Amino acid sequence: MTDSTLGKILESLKKDRDELKLHIHLAAMETQDEWDKLEKKWHSLEPKISNFAEEAKSSAQDVGSATVEVAKELGKAYDRLRKSLD
């Protein structure tokens, strides 16, 4: 194998490495953005669940339904995020 062949192989590997590094960096940024959105939903949901029992006493059917929907959305979003990391 000649030096120029090794140089071409090395150059090709470097290009692939750089492209992968950029792709991983962008994926990490997208994942972080998704996580930040989920955290906002979590911090919105947590107090609602904590207060739900008290509010339920005064016929909070709508609040309960909305809380369940947000919880389902959050669960689905966690699943999507988990799958994107696989």
C-alpha positions as CSV (number, residue, x, y, z in Angstrom):
1,M,0.0,0.0,0.0
2,T,1.4,3.4,-0.9
3,D,1.5,6.5,1.2
4,S,-1.0,8.2,-1.2
5,T,-3.5,5.3,-0.7
6,L,-3.1,5.5,3.1
7,G,-3.5,9.3,2.8
8,K,-6.8,8.9,0.9
9,I,-8.1,6.3,3.4
10,L,-7.2,8.6,6.3
11,E,-8.8,11.6,4.5
12,S,-12.0,9.6,3.9
13,L,-12.1,8.4,7.5
14,K,-11.6,11.9,8.8
15,K,-14.4,13.2,6.6
16,D,-16.7,10.4,7.9
17,R,-15.7,11.1,11.4
18,D,-16.3,14.9,11.1
19,E,-19.7,14.3,9.5
20,L,-20.7,11.8,12.3
21,K,-19.5,14.2,15.0
22,L,-21.6,17.0,13.6
23,H,-24.6,14.7,13.3
24,I,-24.2,13.5,16.9
25,H,-23.9,17.1,18.0
26,L,-27.0,18.2,16.2
27,A,-28.9,15.2,17.5
28,A,-27.8,16.0,21.0
29,M,-29.1,19.6,20.6
30,E,-32.4,18.3,19.3
31,T,-32.7,15.9,22.2
32,Q,-31.9,18.6,24.7
33,D,-34.5,20.9,23.1
34,E,-37.1,18.1,23.4
35,W,-36.1,17.4,27.0
36,D,-36.5,21.1,27.9
37,K,-40.0,21.1,26.4
38,L,-40.8,17.9,28.4
39,E,-39.5,19.5,31.6
40,K,-41.8,22.5,31.1
41,K,-44.7,20.1,30.8
42,W,-43.6,18.1,33.8
43,H,-43.3,21.2,36.0
44,S,-46.8,22.2,34.8
45,L,-48.3,18.8,35.4
46,E,-46.7,18.0,38.8
47,P,-48.6,20.6,40.8
48,K,-51.9,19.8,39.0
49,I,-51.6,16.2,40.1
50,S,-50.7,17.2,43.6
51,N,-53.7,19.5,43.8
52,F,-56.1,17.2,42.0
53,A,-57.4,15.3,45.0
54,E,-58.4,18.6,46.7
55,E,-59.9,20.1,43.5
56,A,-61.8,16.8,42.8
57,K,-63.9,17.5,45.9
58,S,-65.4,20.5,44.2
59,S,-66.3,18.7,41.0
60,A,-63.1,19.2,39.0
61,Q,-64.0,16.7,36.3
62,D,-62.7,19.0,33.5
63,V,-59.4,19.6,35.3
64,G,-59.0,15.9,35.9
65,S,-59.6,15.1,32.2
66,A,-57.1,17.8,31.1
67,T,-54.5,16.5,33.6
68,V,-54.9,13.0,32.3
69,E,-54.5,14.2,28.7
70,V,-51.3,16.1,29.6
71,A,-50.0,13.1,31.4
72,K,-50.7,10.9,28.3
73,E,-49.0,13.4,26.0
74,L,-46.0,13.5,28.3
75,G,-45.8,9.7,28.4
76,K,-45.9,9.6,24.6
77,A,-43.3,12.3,24.3
78,Y,-41.0,10.3,26.7
79,D,-41.5,7.2,24.5
80,R,-40.6,9.2,21.3
81,L,-37.5,10.6,23.0
82,R,-36.5,7.2,24.2
83,K,-36.9,5.7,20.7
84,S,-34.9,8.5,19.2
85,L,-32.0,7.6,21.4
86,D,-32.0,4.0,20.4
